[in-house]
Amino acid sequence: MSRALILDCDGVLADTELDGHLVAFNKVFADAGTGFTWSAEEYGDLLKIGGGKERLRHYLSLHPEHALGEGDELDARIAEFHKAKSAAYVEIVEAGKLPGRPGVKRLIESALDAGWQVAVASTSAVGSVEAVLKAVVGDETRARMAGVFAGDMVKAKKPAPDIYLMALEHLGVGKDEAVVIEDSEAGAKAAEAAGLAHVVTVSHYTTNDPFPAASTVVTYLGEADDPATTLAGPDLTHDGIITVESLEQALAAHQN
């Protein structure tokens, strides 16, 4: 039976939101002279909205005093801001300011060595995801992976299941053959709605999110010298490490 490991990007590959996306958004806002910035707390609330363009649109709907236009003009300005934000974000990543989370590179390489297909499914722009992925796993491991499904490839973003359903279709695997790694409530809901087993590794903004359907919830994926702690659900770690065997256990439990 084929197997697939599908990882979210932000918060899973690296803890990107606080030190990456938020910094990039605020740089763009300042460069454009908007007169507003997002605080860390404010951005945490906005993360409940899937997608950067959608977050900005939601914020502007709550703050008409910062109007960027209406109708097609607003759509164009939001797209312009998001494109600039993505470029600023890639610069942050390429500067080496966002290290990979413990255990991510190890688990991806272990899964590939075991014959699993490995892909990333994210609501972020494709360029942003590729930059993080290459920074975390390197070009050689990226070349072994099955693909990146991201950005505007689907109409409905997480917590809708669309991006995961697209990944399943492209990878040619069934719902009982794939495990997702997520870090947020919205992402976990998307995996659940797609009928997928999911392991949650909490990040800066998601430590208090609920994950009722997760196979297990851990602090991170773990390394031999930096073991993870299980926060909720069964302990699927092996000496504090989420392994390929852990993923098989999650699949087996999900199928029962």
VOPAGU-2260 file (C-alpha; in pm, 1 decimal, decimal comma):
REM VOPAGU-2260
SITE   aa  ch    i         X         Y         Z
SITE  MET   A    0       0,0       0,0       0,0
SITE  SER   A    1     130,8     345,8     -90,0
SITE  ARG   A    2     186,6     606,2     177,1
SITE  ALA   A    3     200,9     986,5     178,2
SITE  LEU   A    4     316,7    1242,2     432,9
SITE  ILE   A    5     165,8    1587,5     376,9
SITE  LEU   A    6     298,7    1877,3     582,5
SITE  ASP   A    7     165,3    2226,0     636,8
SITE  CYS   A    8     428,6    2497,8     595,7
SITE  ASP   A    9     383,8    2786,5     838,6
SITE  GLY   A   10     431,8    2670,2    1195,2
SITE  VAL   A   11     526,7    2317,8    1086,7
SITE  LEU   A   12     839,7    2351,2     873,2
SITE  ALA   A   13     943,0    2662,0    1067,0
SITE  ASP   A   14     775,5    2892,1    1318,8
SITE  THR   A   15     724,3    3147,6    1045,2
SITE  GLU   A   16     428,8    3358,8    1150,5
SITE  LEU   A   17     574,4    3579,3    1425,2
SITE  ASP   A   18     923,9    3630,1    1286,8
SITE  GLY   A   19     844,2    3600,2     915,7
SITE  HIS   A   20     499,4    3683,1     781,1
SITE  LEU   A   21     415,8    3945,6    1045,3
SITE  VAL   A   22     747,8    4124,4     993,9
SITE  ALA   A   23     698,9    4117,1     615,3
SITE  PHE   A   24     342,8    4248,9     634,4
SITE  ASN   A   25     445,0    4537,8     857,8
SITE  LYS   A   26     737,4    4627,3     630,9
SITE  VAL   A   27     500,4    4652,3     334,9
SITE  PHE   A   28     250,1    4857,6     535,5
SITE  ALA   A   29     525,6    5098,4     639,0
SITE  ASP   A   30     672,3    5123,9     288,0
SITE  ALA   A   31     327,4    5206,4     149,2
SITE  GLY   A   32     256,3    5466,3     419,7
SITE  THR   A   33     -69,6    5301,6     527,7
SITE  GLY   A   34     -53,7    5446,5     879,2
SITE  PHE   A   35    -115,6    5111,5    1046,6
SITE  THR   A   36      81,7    4809,7    1164,5
SITE  TRP   A   37     -23,6    4477,9    1312,7
SITE  SER   A   38      80,4    4390,9    1667,4
SITE  ALA   A   39     182,4    4034,2    1753,3
SITE  GLU   A   40    -143,3    3985,3    1943,5
SITE  GLU   A   41    -353,3    4133,1    1664,6
SITE  TYR   A   42    -184,8    3909,6    1408,5
SITE  GLY   A   43    -256,7    3608,1    1626,3
SITE  ASP   A   44    -628,2    3683,7    1595,9
SITE  LEU   A   45    -598,4    3735,6    1220,2
SITE  LEU   A   46    -442,0    3391,2    1182,5
SITE  LYS   A   47    -787,7    3244,8    1234,0
SITE  ILE   A   48    -846,2    3363,0     874,9
SITE  GLY   A   49    -683,3    3136,1     616,4
SITE  GLY   A   50    -462,7    3314,1     361,0
SITE  GLY   A   51    -270,2    3642,1     367,9
SITE  LYS   A   52    -490,7    3828,7     120,7
SITE  GLU   A   53    -796,1    3713,9     312,2
SITE  ARG   A   54    -647,0    3835,2     641,5
SITE  LEU   A   55    -577,7    4179,1     499,5
SITE  ARG   A   56    -927,9    4201,6     350,8
SITE  HIS   A   57   -1080,9    4099,6     685,1
SITE  TYR   A   58    -872,2    4357,1     873,3
SITE  LEU   A   59    -974,9    4635,2     634,2
SITE  SER   A   60   -1341,5    4539,9     671,3
SITE  LEU   A   61   -1304,8    4598,3    1046,0
SITE  HIS   A   62   -1109,4    4923,4     999,9
SITE  PRO   A   63   -1273,5    5135,3     729,7
SITE  GLU   A   64   -1055,2    5427,0     838,7
SITE  HIS   A   65    -769,5    5246,9     660,6
SITE  ALA   A   66    -964,0    5193,5     336,2
SITE  LEU   A   67    -749,9    5105,2      35,1
SITE  GLY   A   68   -1035,1    5143,4    -212,5
SITE  GLU   A   69   -1346,6    4954,0    -313,1
SITE  GLY   A   70   -1440,9    4681,5    -558,1
SITE  ASP   A   71   -1182,0    4610,6    -827,2
SITE  GLU   A   72    -951,1    4880,4    -689,2
SITE  LEU   A   73    -947,9    4712,0    -348,6
SITE  ASP   A   74    -886,1    4371,1    -505,0
SITE  ALA   A   75    -591,1    4511,9    -698,8
SITE  ARG   A   76    -440,9    4686,7    -395,4
SITE  ILE   A   77    -471,1    4374,9    -179,4
SITE  ALA   A   78    -305,1    4165,2    -450,5
SITE  GLU   A   79     -30,0    4427,2    -480,7
SITE  PHE   A   80      28,8    4430,5    -104,3
SITE  HIS   A   81      35,0    4052,2     -86,3
SITE  LYS   A   82     283,8    4023,1    -372,6
SITE  ALA   A   83     514,3    4271,3    -199,7
SITE  LYS   A   84     469,9    4090,4     131,5
SITE  SER   A   85     562,8    3757,5     -27,7
SITE  ALA   A   86     881,1    3910,2    -171,2
SITE  ALA   A   87     973,9    4062,3     165,4
SITE  TYR   A   88     907,3    3728,8     334,0
SITE  VAL   A   89    1130,9    3537,9      93,0
SITE  GLU   A   90    1409,8    3786,0     170,8
SITE  ILE   A   91    1370,2    3708,3     542,8
SITE  VAL   A   92    1382,7    3334,4     477,2
SITE  GLU   A   93    1682,6    3355,0     246,1
SITE  ALA   A   94    1865,5    3561,2     507,2
SITE  GLY   A   95    1851,8    3254,8     732,1
SITE  LYS   A   96    1630,9    3413,4     997,3
SITE  LEU   A   97    1378,3    3126,6    1013,6
SITE  PRO   A   98    1541,5    2795,7    1115,7
SITE  GLY   A   99    1352,2    2470,3    1068,3
SITE  ARG   A  100    1162,9    2326,0    1363,0
SITE  PRO   A  101    1317,4    2029,3    1547,3
SITE  GLY   A  102    1267,8    1698,9    1368,3
SITE  VAL   A  103    1115,3    1826,9    1044,0
SITE  LYS   A  104    1409,3    1756,0     812,1
SITE  ARG   A  105    1473,9    1423,3     985,6
SITE  LEU   A  106    1112,9    1302,7     947,5
SITE  ILE   A  107    1085,6    1413,3     584,5
SITE  GLU   A  108    1406,6    1231,6     492,5
SITE  SER   A  109    1307,4     920,8     691,4
SITE  ALA   A  110     969,7     906,7     516,9
SITE  LEU   A  111    1131,7     947,0     174,4
SITE  ASP   A  112    1383,5     673,1     256,0
SITE  ALA   A  113    1092,6     447,6     356,1
SITE  GLY   A  114     926,1     497,1      18,2
SITE  TRP   A  115     663,0     749,9     123,0
SITE  GLN   A  116     561,2    1035,7    -102,5
SITE  VAL   A  117     616,2    1365,9      80,0
SITE  ALA   A  118     446,0    1693,9      -8,1
SITE  VAL   A  119     354,5    2030,3     143,0
SITE  ALA   A  120      -0,8    2171,0     147,8
SITE  SER   A  121     -32,1    2533,2     259,4
SITE  THR   A  122    -245,1    2843,7     214,3
SITE  SER   A  123      66,4    3059,3     169,8
SITE  ALA   A  124     197,2    3167,3    -170,4
SITE  VAL   A  125     391,7    2900,4    -358,7
SITE  GLY   A  126     709,4    3109,5    -368,3
SITE  SER   A  127     700,5    3162,0       6,8
SITE  VAL   A  128     652,1    2791,1      71,5
SITE  GLU   A  129     930,6    2690,1    -165,2
SITE  ALA   A  130    1170,1    2933,7       1,6
SITE  VAL   A  131    1099,6    2791,2     347,8
SITE  LEU   A  132    1110,7    2432,9     226,1
SITE  LYS   A  133    1448,4    2470,9      56,5
SITE  ALA   A  134    1588,4    2658,3     357,2
SITE  VAL   A  135    1475,1    2382,2     594,2
SITE  VAL   A  136    1548,3    2062,4     397,6
SITE  GLY   A  137    1792,0    2172,9     126,3
SITE  ASP   A  138    1775,1    2144,8    -251,8
SITE  GLU   A  139    1859,8    1774,0    -266,8
SITE  THR   A  140    1578,7    1666,3     -34,1
SITE  ARG   A  141    1335,3    1911,3    -195,7
SITE  ALA   A  142    1405,6    1746,4    -531,3
SITE  ARG   A  143    1299,1    1408,8    -388,3
SITE  MET   A  144     963,5    1541,8    -271,9
SITE  ALA   A  145     636,3    1495,4    -460,8
SITE  GLY   A  146     527,2    1857,8    -474,3
SITE  VAL   A  147     396,6    2174,5    -315,8
SITE  PHE   A  148      25,0    2255,5    -311,7
SITE  ALA   A  149     -22,7    2612,0    -198,8
SITE  GLY   A  150    -157,9    2962,0    -239,4
SITE  ASP   A  151    -446,1    3010,7    -478,1
SITE  MET   A  152    -450,1    2660,6    -626,5
SITE  VAL   A  153    -791,9    2611,1    -464,7
SITE  LYS   A  154   -1078,6    2853,2    -412,4
SITE  ALA   A  155   -1149,4    2774,1     -46,5
SITE  LYS   A  156    -859,6    2785,8     197,2
SITE  LYS   A  157    -819,2    2610,7     532,3
SITE  PRO   A  158   -1026,4    2519,9     734,4
SITE  ALA   A  159   -1186,5    2400,9     409,7
SITE  PRO   A  160   -1040,1    2062,9     304,8
SITE  ASP   A  161    -976,7    2163,9     -58,4
SITE  ILE   A  162    -596,5    2185,6     -49,9
SITE  TYR   A  163    -567,6    1841,6     110,2
SITE  LEU   A  164    -815,5    1686,5    -131,2
SITE  MET   A  165    -612,0    1833,1    -419,0
SITE  ALA   A  166    -293,1    1687,1    -272,3
SITE  LEU   A  167    -450,5    1341,9    -240,5
SITE  GLU   A  168    -566,3    1352,0    -600,1
SITE  HIS   A  169    -228,4    1458,2    -736,3
SITE  LEU   A  170     -38,8    1208,6    -521,7
SITE  GLY   A  171    -276,5     928,9    -618,5
SITE  VAL   A  172    -336,8     810,3    -262,2
SITE  GLY   A  173    -650,4     748,8     -60,5
SITE  LYS   A  174    -759,0     901,9     267,3
SITE  ASP   A  175    -639,5     594,1     456,0
SITE  GLU   A  176    -291,9     618,8     307,1
SITE  ALA   A  177    -188,5     971,4     408,2
SITE  VAL   A  178     -88,7    1145,3     730,7
SITE  VAL   A  179     -88,4    1523,2     772,6
SITE  ILE   A  180     137,1    1728,2     999,9
SITE  GLU   A  181     -39,5    2046,8    1114,2
SITE  ASP   A  182       6,8    2313,4    1380,1
SITE  SER   A  183    -317,0    2515,6    1387,6
SITE  GLU   A  184    -685,8    2470,3    1456,4
SITE  ALA   A  185    -776,2    2578,1    1102,7
SITE  GLY   A  186    -526,8    2337,2     952,1
SITE  ALA   A  187    -636,9    2049,0    1173,3
SITE  LYS   A  188    -999,6    2115,9    1079,2
SITE  ALA   A  189    -901,8    2105,3     711,6
SITE  ALA   A  190    -729,1    1769,7     759,0
SITE  GLU   A  191   -1024,1    1635,6     957,0
SITE  ALA   A  192   -1272,2    1753,6     692,6
SITE  ALA   A  193   -1061,8    1575,9     429,3
SITE  GLY   A  194   -1086,1    1257,3     635,9
SITE  LEU   A  195    -714,7    1245,5     712,7
SITE  ALA   A  196    -517,6    1133,1    1014,2
SITE  HIS   A  197    -320,1    1428,8    1146,1
SITE  VAL   A  198     -37,8    1481,6    1391,2
SITE  VAL   A  199     -27,7    1828,4    1546,4
SITE  THR   A  200     296,0    2001,2    1641,0
SITE  VAL   A  201     195,4    2326,3    1811,8
SITE  SER   A  202     365,7    2654,9    1723,1
SITE  HIS   A  203     395,7    2999,1    1882,1
SITE  TYR   A  204      38,4    3106,0    1808,8
SITE  THR   A  205    -137,3    2770,5    1842,3
SITE  THR   A  206     -46,1    2629,1    2182,9
SITE  ASN   A  207    -401,2    2686,3    2311,6
SITE  ASP   A  208    -589,8    2578,9    1998,0
SITE  PRO   A  209    -824,4    2278,1    2030,8
SITE  PHE   A  210    -737,8    1963,4    1834,6
SITE  PRO   A  211   -1010,8    1710,7    1917,9
SITE  ALA   A  212    -955,3    1485,5    1615,6
SITE  ALA   A  213    -573,9    1480,1    1616,9
SITE  SER   A  214    -394,4    1147,2    1630,4
SITE  THR   A  215    -160,3    1308,6    1882,3
SITE  VAL   A  216     -50,0    1660,0    1981,0
SITE  VAL   A  217     319,8    1722,1    2047,3
SITE  THR   A  218     543,5    2019,2    2116,6
SITE  TYR   A  219     743,6    1943,7    1800,0
SITE  LEU   A  220     856,4    1638,6    1603,2
SITE  GLY   A  221    1166,4    1585,2    1812,8
SITE  GLU   A  222    1533,6    1499,1    1774,6
SITE  ALA   A  223    1746,9    1250,0    1965,2
SITE  ASP   A  224    1904,7    1536,4    2160,8
SITE  ASP   A  225    1584,1    1742,2    2174,9
SITE  PRO   A  226    1290,3    1507,2    2245,7
SITE  ALA   A  227     931,1    1621,3    2207,5
SITE  THR   A  228     661,3    1619,4    2475,6
SITE  THR   A  229     316,1    1474,8    2407,9
SITE  LEU   A  230      54,0    1734,2    2503,0
SITE  ALA   A  231    -268,2    1549,6    2416,9
SITE  GLY   A  232    -381,8    1214,9    2281,2
SITE  PRO   A  233    -181,5     892,4    2279,2
SITE  ASP   A  234     195,5     912,5    2297,9
SITE  LEU   A  235     309,7     808,1    1950,9
SITE  THR   A  236     667,8     921,1    2001,0
SITE  HIS   A  237     956,8     678,5    2020,3
SITE  ASP   A  238    1199,7     809,0    2280,1
SITE  GLY   A  239    1046,7    1152,2    2228,0
SITE  ILE   A  240    1063,0    1141,6    1847,6
SITE  ILE   A  241     783,6    1126,7    1590,3
SITE  THR   A  242     906,0     860,8    1346,3
SITE  VAL   A  243     773,5     685,2    1036,6
SITE  GLU   A  244     651,5     416,2    1274,5
SITE  SER   A  245     459,3     690,3    1460,1
SITE  LEU   A  246     292,9     785,4    1131,8
SITE  GLU   A  247     197,8     420,4    1069,8
SITE  GLN   A  248      46,4     408,7    1418,5
SITE  ALA   A  249    -155,9     720,9    1345,6
SITE  LEU   A  250    -283,7     566,1    1022,6
SITE  ALA   A  251    -375,7     239,9    1193,5
SITE  ALA   A  252    -567,3     418,6    1469,7
SITE  HIS   A  253    -745,4     638,0    1214,5
SITE  GLN   A  254    -862,9     336,6    1016,0
SITE  ASN   A  255   -1016,2     165,7    1320,8
